[in-house]
């Protein structure tokens, strides 16, 4: 599908599979970032470059925060698992239950 967006007064037609609402929101965000920078005396190329760097910095910060949060969740899950295992009598686990790793489970997106 083709989607028309506008950034800095110029229209662009993009061929994409992404939802139109997402692309227009992204274009508006980029346009806003560039508008913030245009208050200075930079040329359009420099404005675009600085906007890209600012957006990349935001994205990097977001990825770092999400990674730290996921690590925290992993630690909490391991602690809860240890508490549950300690609380359950060994008979409740059964002899036929063996812990498995993610590698043992395979990729859920591929059929076996």
C-alpha positions in Angstrom: 0.0 0.0 0.0 1.1 3.6 -0.6 1.0 6.1 2.2 1.5 9.9 1.8 3.2 11.8 4.6 4.3 15.4 5.0 7.5 16.5 6.7 8.6 20.1 6.7 6.0 21.0 4.1 7.2 18.4 1.6 5.0 15.4 0.7 6.4 11.9 0.3 4.8 8.7 -0.9 6.0 5.6 0.9 5.3 2.0 -0.2 4.8 0.0 3.0 2.9 -2.8 4.8 2.7 -0.7 8.0 -0.6 0.8 9.1 -1.1 4.3 7.6 -1.9 5.7 11.1 1.4 4.6 12.4 3.4 6.2 9.6 1.5 9.5 9.7 2.1 9.6 13.5 5.8 8.9 13.0 6.0 11.5 10.3 4.3 14.1 12.5 6.8 13.2 15.3 9.8 13.7 13.0 8.3 16.9 11.6 7.9 18.1 15.2 11.5 17.3 16.1 12.7 19.1 13.0 10.5 22.1 13.7 12.0 22.4 17.2 15.5 22.5 15.6 14.5 24.9 12.9 14.3 27.8 15.4 18.1 27.9 15.1 20.0 29.0 12.0 20.9 25.5 10.8 20.4 24.5 7.2 17.8 21.7 6.4 20.4 19.0 6.2 21.8 19.8 9.6 18.3 20.0 11.0 17.5 16.6 9.6 20.7 15.2 11.0 20.2 16.6 14.4 16.6 15.4 14.5 17.8 11.9 13.5 20.4 12.0 16.3 17.9 13.2 18.9 15.4 10.4 17.9 18.1 7.8 17.9 19.2 9.0 21.4 15.6 8.6 22.6 15.3 5.2 21.1 18.6 4.1 22.6 17.6 5.3 26.0 14.2 3.5 25.7 15.9 0.2 24.7 18.3 0.5 27.6 15.4 1.1 30.1 13.4 -1.8 28.7 16.5 -4.1 28.9 17.0 -3.1 32.5 13.3 -3.7 33.3 13.4 -7.1 31.6 16.5 -8.1 33.6 14.6 -7.1 36.8 11.6 -9.2 35.7 13.9 -12.2 35.0 15.5 -11.9 38.5 12.0 -11.7 40.1 10.8 -14.7 38.2 13.9 -16.7 39.2 13.3 -15.7 42.9 9.6 -16.7 42.7 10.5 -19.9 41.0 13.0 -20.7 43.8 10.5 -19.9 46.5 7.9 -22.1 44.8 10.3 -25.0 44.4 11.4 -24.7 48.0 7.7 -24.6 49.2 6.6 -27.7 47.2 7.3 -31.1 48.6 9.6 -33.1 46.4 6.9 -35.7 45.7 4.7 -33.0 44.2 7.3 -32.4 41.5 7.1 -36.1 40.3 9.9 -38.2 39.0 9.0 -37.6 35.3 9.3 -33.8 35.4 12.7 -32.5 34.3 13.6 -28.9 33.9 14.1 -27.8 30.3 15.8 -24.9 28.7 14.4 -22.6 26.0 16.6 -24.4 23.5 14.9 -27.7 24.3 11.5 -26.2 23.5 12.4 -25.1 20.0 11.1 -22.2 18.1 7.3 -21.8 18.5 7.0 -20.1 15.2 8.4 -23.0 13.2 6.5 -26.3 12.8 8.2 -29.5 13.7 
